[in-house]
């Protein structure tokens, strides 16, 4: 199985000094050598990032939005 995806849109939903929540729309194409056609899928996810001791914001959670 081969998957390729791109973020088609993103927006900061909430922003705090040490944390942020970002909503992303993701377009994905999935290919399978045993299938005749690739499958296109769209997802919406909420990504949470937290500021760590070194000051860098890092992903701490990903949730799919129905």
BATORDREN-158454 format. One line per field, with one value per atom (N, C-alpha, C, O): x, z, y; residue in one letter; residue number from 1; atom name. Coordinates in pm, whole numbers, plus 50000, padded with zeros to 5 digits. Layout:
N
X = (X ...)
Z = (Z ...)
Y = (Y ...)
code = (a ...)
pos = (NUM ...)
site = (CA ...)
//
This chain:
66
X = (50085 50000 50089 50187 50054 50127 50028 49922 50062 49975 50051 50168 49982 50040 49936 49819 49975 49879 49934 50055 49843 49881 49782 49664 49831 49744 49689 49764 49557 49496 49454 49438 49436 49402 49436 49431 49471 49500 49467 49483 49420 49387 49408 49380 49458 49473 49335 49272 49290 49159 49170 49089 49270 49295 49445 49523 49485 49627 49647 49579 49741 49777 49929 49996 49984 50130 50209 50318 50154 50229 50163 50211 50053 49979 49896 49855 49872 49784 49710 49760 49591 49513 49492 49444 49528 49523 49430 49441 49339 49253 49311 49349 49319 49375 49279 49214 49272 49202 49311 49404 49299 49402 49340 49238 49403 49365 49466 49587 49417 49506 49468 49350 49569 49550 49618 49735 49542 49594 49597 49496 49712 49727 49761 49835 49706 49732 49759 49676 49874 49905 49800 49788 49723 49622 49488 49398 49474 49349 49365 49475 49253 49256 49275 49339 49220 49225 49272 49254 49334 49369 49242 49141 49247 49135 49172 49278 49084 49102 49020 48904 49080 49012 49041 49146 48946 48963 48941 48850 49025 49016 49020 49077 48959 48978 49036 48986 49141 49205 49231 49249 49233 49272 49407 49419 49507 49642 49669 49650 49715 49753 49905 49972 49958 50103 50129 50055 50235 50274 50417 50501 50442 50578 50655 50609 50770 50853 50957 50968 51032 51131 51233 51285 51262 51359 51296 51364 51165 51097 51035 50965 51059 51008 50866 50838 50777 50642 50645 50694 50592 50592 50452 50375 50419 50288 50274 50362 50162 50136 50008 49979 49930 49808 49747 49758 49682 49611 49477 49473 49367 49234 49160 49160 49097 49015 48884 48826 48837 48710 48607 48626 48498 48398 48326 48239)
Z = (50000 50000 50000 50075 49914 49906 49932 49870 50023 50056 50038 50074 49982 49962 50007 49968 50088 50137 50140 50147 50133 50143 50233 50239 50302 50382 50287 50235 50264 50171 50239 50173 50371 50447 50593 50642 50663 50806 50871 50810 50995 51069 51218 51268 51287 51433 51494 51475 51568 51634 51769 51800 51848 51978 51994 51952 52054 52076 52219 52264 52288 52425 52429 52336 52535 52540 52529 52472 52582 52583 52502 52503 52430 52360 52248 52258 52143 52035 51978 51982 51924 51855 51712 51689 51617 51475 51406 51428 51323 51243 51103 51046 51049 50915 50829 50877 50701 50602 50522 50471 50511 50446 50330 50347 50214 50097 50083 50086 50068 50062 49945 49916 49879 49775 49821 49860 49817 49861 49741 49672 49717 49607 49659 49757 49594 49631 49502 49411 49491 49368 49331 49213 49428 49400 49356 49313 49368 49330 49193 49152 49123 48989 48992 48903 49093 49099 49236 49337 49236 49363 49429 49362 49560 49635 49687 49747 49664 49718 49845 49850 49948 50077 50130 50103 50205 50270 50420 50463 50498 50643 50700 50641 50817 50898 51031 51091 51075 51201 51285 51234 51416 51510 51568 51628 51549 51597 51716 51708 51826 51944 51951 51939 51970 51987 52121 52164 52188 52318 52312 52242 52386 52395 52498 52612 52458 52547 52616 52586 52707 52785 52699 52738 52580 52490 52409 52326 52431 52363 52230 52168 52184 52054 52071 52165 51977 51976 51906 51794 51973 51918 51925 52017 51828 51824 51944 51973 52014 52129 52113 52194 52008 51986 51850 51796 51795 51668 51685 51724 51655 51665 51534 51480 51484 51365 51401 51506 51315 51335 51244 51122 51302 51218 51125 51048)
Y = (49882 50000 50123 50132 50219 50345 50458 50463 50548 50660 50790 50801 50889 51021 51123 51113 51219 51316 51457 51478 51553 51694 51766 51730 51866 51952 52057 52140 52055 52150 52280 52382 52276 52397 52374 52261 52482 52473 52607 52713 52600 52722 52698 52589 52799 52790 52810 52914 52710 52718 52789 52876 52751 52813 52830 52745 52941 52966 53016 53108 52954 52990 53004 52961 53063 53080 52949 52947 52839 52714 52602 52489 52634 52529 52592 52707 52514 52559 52439 52326 52465 52362 52410 52521 52325 52358 52259 52138 52309 52222 52215 52317 52093 52073 51991 51898 52028 51947 51875 51938 51744 51663 51585 51519 51594 51515 51402 51426 51279 51164 51074 51055 51020 50919 50791 50792 50681 50552 50459 50441 50400 50305 50167 50152 50066 49928 49851 49852 49785 49712 49608 49572 49559 49457 49518 49446 49650 49718 49782 49819 49796 49855 50006 50063 50073 50219 50266 50199 50385 50450 50502 50526 50519 50574 50713 50731 50809 50944 50955 50913 51014 51032 51172 51230 51223 51353 51335 51264 51401 51394 51535 51626 51550 51671 51624 51530 51691 51653 51777 51887 51756 51861 51818 51712 51903 51875 51966 52087 51907 51983 51988 51886 52108 52125 52191 52279 52146 52201 52252 52196 52361 52415 52332 52315 52282 52201 52289 52407 52229 52303 52376 52481 52321 52385 52498 52560 52526 52634 52597 52678 52475 52430 52375 52302 52412 52359 52223 52212 52120 51984 51925 51955 51841 51776 51684 51603 51699 51613 51532 51444 51562 51486 51513 51624 51410 51422 51351 51234 51421 51363 51386 51496 51280 51293 51360 51331 51449 51519 51453 51448 51401 51333 51429 51387)
code = (x x x x x x x x x x x x x x x x x x x x x x x x x x x x x x x x x x x x x x x x x x x x x x x x x x x x x x x x x x x x x x x x x x x x x x x x x x x x x x x x x x x x x x x x x x x x x x x x x x x x x x x x x x x x x x x x x x x x x x x x x x x x x x x x x x x x x x x x x x x x x x x x x x x x x x x x x x x x x x x x x x x x x x x x x x x x x x x x x x x x x x x x x x x x x x x x x x x x x x x x x x x x x x x x x x x x x x x x x x x x x x x x x x x x x x x x x x x x x x x x x x x x x x x x x x x x x x x x x x x x x x x x)
pos = (1 1 1 1 2 2 2 2 3 3 3 3 4 4 4 4 5 5 5 5 6 6 6 6 7 7 7 7 8 8 8 8 9 9 9 9 10 10 10 10 11 11 11 11 12 12 12 12 13 13 13 13 14 14 14 14 15 15 15 15 16 16 16 16 17 17 17 17 18 18 18 18 19 19 19 19 20 20 20 20 21 21 21 21 22 22 22 22 23 23 23 23 24 24 24 24 25 25 25 25 26 26 26 26 27 27 27 27 28 28 28 28 29 29 29 29 30 30 30 30 31 31 31 31 32 32 32 32 33 33 33 33 34 34 34 34 35 35 35 35 36 36 36 36 37 37 37 37 38 38 38 38 39 39 39 39 40 40 40 40 41 41 41 41 42 42 42 42 43 43 43 43 44 44 44 44 45 45 45 45 46 46 46 46 47 47 47 47 48 48 48 48 49 49 49 49 50 50 50 50 51 51 51 51 52 52 52 52 53 53 53 53 54 54 54 54 55 55 55 55 56 56 56 56 57 57 57 57 58 58 58 58 59 59 59 59 60 60 60 60 61 61 61 61 62 62 62 62 63 63 63 63 64 64 64 64 65 65 65 65 66 66 66 66)
site = (N CA C O N CA C O N CA C O N CA C O N CA C O N CA C O N CA C O N CA C O N CA C O N CA C O N CA C O N CA C O N CA C O N CA C O N CA C O N CA C O N CA C O N CA C O N CA C O N CA C O N CA C O N CA C O N CA C O N CA C O N CA C O N CA C O N CA C O N CA C O N CA C O N CA C O N CA C O N CA C O N CA C O N CA C O N CA C O N CA C O N CA C O N CA C O N CA C O N CA C O N CA C O N CA C O N CA C O N CA C O N CA C O N CA C O N CA C O N CA C O N CA C O N CA C O N CA C O N CA C O N CA C O N CA C O N CA C O N CA C O N CA C O N CA C O N CA C O N CA C O N CA C O N CA C O N CA C O N CA C O N CA C O N CA C O)
//
